[in-house]
Amino acid sequence: MSTRALLRCGVVAGPFFILAVLVQDYTRPGFDPRRHALSLLSLGDLGWIQIATFVTTGLLYAAGALGLRRALRPGPAGTWGPCSSAASASG
């Protein structure tokens, strides 16, 4: 993948996660994101949707971290910025 495409993955990861949670919020009776942890969506018959959302979001963030690594110049920011971004992708 090109560096630009990898960076786009990082940009899309957050909105994708929010959209997926909002869709599930409206389709799950009794779920209130103000009261319940979002990880509770991974329980029950439709839990696989939230698990897939977690995995997909993590992969998108990891791709964004790789794009950052490619785009930034060598140096402290070029090393630690992508590393911290990749660490957040792991969960």
N, C-alpha and C positions, 0 to 999 in steps of 0.2 A: 504494500500500500504506500501511497505517497505521503509525505509529511503533512501536507494540507488535509488529506483525508483522515489521518490519525488525529490531528488537532480538532477536526470537526466532530469526531467521535467523543472527545472530551467535552466539547461544548454541548452536545446533544444529550449526554448522560443525565444531567440533572433534570431538565425538562421532561425527559422520557420517564424518569422515576416518578415525578410529581403527577404526570398525566396518568400513569398506570395506577397509582394509589387513588387518585380521584375517581377513576372509572370503577375501581373495586369498592370505593366508599359508597357510591350510589347504587351498586348492585348487591351489596351485603346488608341485609336488614339487621338493625341493631348496632352496627359498627359506627362509632363516632371517633374520628381522629383526634378530637380535643380531649377525649377521655381514655382512649385505648392506644397502646403502643402499635406502631405500624407493623411490627413483626408478628402481631397476632393474626394478621391476614394470611400468614403461611399455615394456619391451622385449618382443619376441616377438609371437606371435599374439594373445594376450590383453592386450597392452599398451594397447589403446584403453580398457580399463576403468580403469586407473590414470590415464590422461590425462584421462578424463571426471571421475574423482574429483578430480584437481587443479583442473580448471576449475570444477567445481561448488562445491568448498570455497572457492575464491577468490571466486566470485560471492556465496556466502553471507556470507563475511567482509566483502565490499564493501557488501552490503546492511546488515549490522550496523553498519558505520561510518556509513552514511547515517542509520540510526536513532539512533546516538549523537549525530550532528550535530543532528538534530531535537530530541532529548531534553535535551541540555545547554544551559545558559544561555550567552549570549554572554560571551566572555572568553577568557583563555588556555586553560583546560581545554576549553572548548567548541569551540575551534579546533584545538588541537594534539592532543588525544586522538583525535578522529575521523580527523585526518590521519595520525597514526601507525598507527592501526588499518587505514586504507585502504592505507597503504604496505605493511603486512604481507600484505595481500590480494593484492598484485601479484606476490608470489612470493619 
